Amino acid sequence: MAMGPLITAAVVLAGLNTLLLLPLVGVWIRNYSTFGTGLVGGLVLFAVAMLAENAMAIYFFFSMASFYSGDPGVQKVVLILRGLQFVAIAALSYTTLR
């Protein structure tokens, strides 16, 4: 079964989230090795957890597409959550990398 446009958009957002998180992990690991503070360590753990979550989401979108494509309401919620996550990660990326 082919993915609908909402789930396709959610997959794209999960991929963009992953791409945004990769440089954040690098910057925060470098900062942790320099400063060693708990806050930066927490940021590293946050980014790694978000990377794992987005990678699993992409995997499940492709391996369990029929689960997501069955209900349009679920598709909308998944897309909204991916969109909110993208906005949050983009804001962190902007403030970290500028």
C-alpha positions as CSV (number, residue, x, y, z in Angstrom):
1,M,0.0,0.0,0.0
2,A,1.4,3.4,-1.0
3,M,1.8,6.1,1.6
4,G,-0.6,9.0,1.5
5,P,0.6,12.6,1.2
6,L,0.3,13.3,4.9
7,I,2.5,10.4,5.9
8,T,4.9,11.2,3.1
9,A,5.2,14.7,4.5
10,A,5.7,13.2,8.0
11,V,8.5,11.0,6.7
12,V,10.2,14.0,5.0
13,L,10.0,16.0,8.3
14,A,11.5,13.1,10.2
15,G,14.3,13.1,7.7
16,L,14.8,16.8,8.0
17,N,14.8,16.5,11.8
18,T,17.6,13.9,11.5
19,L,19.6,16.1,9.3
20,L,19.2,19.1,11.6
21,L,20.2,17.0,14.7
22,L,23.5,15.6,13.2
23,P,25.4,18.9,13.4
24,L,23.9,19.7,16.8
25,V,25.3,16.4,18.2
26,G,28.7,17.3,16.8
27,V,28.7,20.8,18.3
28,W,27.3,19.6,21.7
29,I,29.8,16.8,21.9
30,R,32.7,19.2,21.2
31,N,31.3,21.6,23.8
32,Y,30.9,18.8,26.3
33,S,34.5,17.7,25.8
34,T,35.6,21.4,26.3
35,F,33.4,22.4,29.2
36,G,32.1,19.1,30.7
37,T,29.0,20.7,32.2
38,G,25.8,18.8,33.0
39,L,23.7,21.1,30.8
40,V,25.7,20.3,27.7
41,G,25.8,16.6,28.5
42,G,22.0,16.8,28.8
43,L,21.8,18.5,25.4
44,V,23.9,15.6,23.9
45,L,21.6,13.0,25.4
46,F,18.6,14.9,24.2
47,A,19.9,15.1,20.6
48,V,20.9,11.4,20.6
49,A,17.5,10.4,21.9
50,M,15.8,12.6,19.2
51,L,18.1,11.1,16.5
52,A,17.1,7.6,17.6
53,E,13.4,8.5,17.8
54,N,13.4,10.0,14.3
55,A,15.4,7.1,12.8
56,M,12.9,4.6,14.3
57,A,10.0,6.7,13.0
58,I,11.4,6.6,9.5
59,Y,11.9,2.8,9.8
60,F,8.3,2.3,11.1
61,F,6.9,4.6,8.4
62,F,8.3,2.3,5.7
63,S,7.9,-1.1,7.5
64,M,4.4,-0.5,8.9
65,A,3.0,1.9,6.4
66,S,-0.4,0.1,6.5
67,F,-0.6,0.9,10.2
68,Y,-0.3,4.6,9.6
69,S,-2.2,4.8,6.4
70,G,-5.4,3.3,7.8
71,D,-6.8,6.3,9.6
72,P,-6.6,9.9,8.3
73,G,-6.9,11.2,11.8
74,V,-3.7,9.4,12.8
75,Q,-2.0,10.7,9.7
76,K,-2.9,14.3,10.7
77,V,-1.7,13.9,14.3
78,V,1.6,12.3,13.2
79,L,2.2,15.1,10.7
80,I,1.4,17.8,13.3
81,L,3.8,16.2,15.8
82,R,6.6,15.9,13.3
83,G,6.0,19.5,12.3
84,L,6.2,20.7,15.9
85,Q,9.3,18.7,16.4
86,F,10.8,20.2,13.3
87,V,10.1,23.7,14.5
88,A,11.7,23.0,17.9
89,I,14.8,21.4,16.4
90,A,15.1,24.2,13.9
91,A,15.1,26.7,16.7
92,L,17.7,24.8,18.6
93,S,19.8,24.5,15.4
94,Y,19.5,28.2,14.7
95,T,20.6,29.3,18.3
96,T,23.4,26.7,18.5
97,L,24.9,27.2,15.1
98,R,24.8,31.0,14.7
